[in-house]
Amino acid sequence: MKHLPRGLWVLLAANVVIALGFGLIAPALPIFADTFGVTELAVSAVISAFALMRLLFAPTTGRLVTRLGERRIYLTGLVIVAVSTLACGFAGTYWQLLIFRAAGGIGSTMFSLSAMALLIRLAPPQLRGQASSYFSAGFLIGGLTGPLLGAALVGYGLRLPFVVYAIALVIATIGVAVLMPPVPAHPDDAPVDPGGAVATLTFRAALTDSAYRAILAANFAQGWASMGVRIALVPLFITQSLGRSDAWAGIVLACYAAGNVVAILIAGRLADHYGRRPVLLPGLAIAAGGTLFLGFTDNLVVALALTAIAGIGSGLFAPADQAALGDVLGNRQRGGSALAAYGMSSDLGAVLGPLAAGAVATAFGFGPAFLLTGIVLSIALVMWISARETLTRSD
């Protein structure tokens, strides 16, 4: 029985540290932006700016990875995010915070795209599903503990979480630089074209597949709801609408991460045994149900429960969606525009979600804002209802 290589374990450990820090600043970032006396839309723009820069620099990052290698771009990206995060902690104006956070998006797309490529290269073909589940679980562990630590740190000042995250990123950078072994040239089982290059599936060809279109829709909804609106508006909803403390904002975000962890522990096995759609469909339905009515409650316990339910739904459908992507692309994903589009779909959702929901919240309140987010998840559900099953069985 093969085991995961050491380099992959280094990558997984670094992913936990990165996710921990990201969760650490999640409750502090929108509240810190709000201290500059700006609107909910402007607060949401800080979240969207990060995702927008990820989206804009993804094509350039792909070319840099090809030219300079995954490991070098991964380390460079970590350093950029560390510096930009530290700068956010010392921002003196709203516009400084916006610019510094946007700069972090450049580094983020560098290390995240490199991490995806490293995961593909380092994991043995028969263990890629297991490696992917570990990767997602590591991010969720960081996402669960990060907001709790962040909620504790905000009591000592809203700038402190940014400093701590910057230090964590420096530790992760040093760990990867020292411990990660050389990366192999390409997967042994990757198909090659007549010229000897690794074959890829183009974005245009992939779009003819109903499953790929549904995959993009679900990943877009995940970016909108989980990476965008959850971080941008949930803390404001807890502090402004429910009148609770900043610490409660972190606790509510932790409930979402806890629901994720519970679901992801079984989602991968269920998707491998029963197929992708039997896990994706209830996952999207649960996530939509937990989001649609969140903004209409004035009860903290109900808000905690709905947030946890939405987290369970996300934890079910997100890993199954990634597995479906692997089914569609097979071993042709390295360097392919179809894979790049998958990553960009989440970033696009994270850009548009906070802006659209923030504008709705400013004009009509938090209820309609979360209702809009639930509708986005419901659209992805409808697309998966009409999509094909991607898991093929040999028996």
Beta strands, then each sheet from edge to edge (+ up, - down):
end
